[in-house]
Amino acid sequence: MKKAICLFIVGEKYRKIFSKNKVQFEKYAQKCGADLIILDKPLDDTFYRPLLSQKLLIPFQTKQYDIVLFLDLDITISEKAPSVFEYLPENKYFGAVLDPRGTEEFDKTWGHIPRILEETSEIYFTDRHFDAHPMLQGSINGGVFVFRPQKIADTFKDYYFSEHNQGEFNSFEETPFAYISQVNGWFEALPAEFNVQVMYKIKGTHEGNHVDADEKNISKFIKKYFYKKNNYCMLPTKKYKRFVKNLIADNYFVHFAGNYPIIYN
């Protein structure tokens, strides 16, 4: 079986991130017996849809493989992470971690946005102009997904070039990936350890709240300078680093979505 791990690196910002964590991706690819593929140009020069939505074309770009893992660059891989390829059954063609909608972590993280708190899984899809369907399981984060390109590539390419529009709540690649794979019975929910988002752990847990509060005690001048220089949403304090190191030790993939400071393994 031909396996690959795919990274999408377009722009100087992402090249810099990759230069710092390249080795972990190479090691994990070797561990899984997979090739490491770098896509460093837009997949659609016409930009029929935005760059993030072009992730829908990745299956078509990787059709020479039997199974592929896509990873965002702002992810740290734990040394104990098993091969994610073992978690996609042969009769399933797309796997990702479901958003923790309905949990305390989710509610505390998004408590400042009532619309998101009131959004059921069905409303999430219908608000983005997808029809309600009994096989829907929920929304996903697009930072980690594993797929069988030969089974799904044409379908997602067709969607990409279709006239469908998600409207004001556009979630780029995430909603189409989740919706189409779920209504077709292709979807497999991966264990949560394969996409642990720091955002939920900081905002949605008691321990994370303490880390957040500790950072808020730091001088606003220092934080303003750091934020501007690094484009992070908070300072990587000692408490933050220790907190994240524990997350990495206890899980498989830790995801720094939302501009949280990346802590490398």
Protein Blocks (a to p, Z undefined) as FASTA:
>chain_A
ZZddddddedjklmmmmmmmmmmmmmmmmmnopacdddfbdfblnlmaafklmmmmmmmm
mmmpmbdcdddfkbccdfklccfklmmcfkbcbdcdddfehiaklmmmmmmmmklmmpcf
klmmmmnopacdfkbgbdcdfkbccddfklmmmmmmmmmmmmbdebjmlghjmmmmmmmm
mmnopaccddfkloccfklmmmmpmklmmmmmmmmmpcfklmmmmmmmnopabdcdfklm
mmmmmmmmmmmbdcfehhiacddZZ
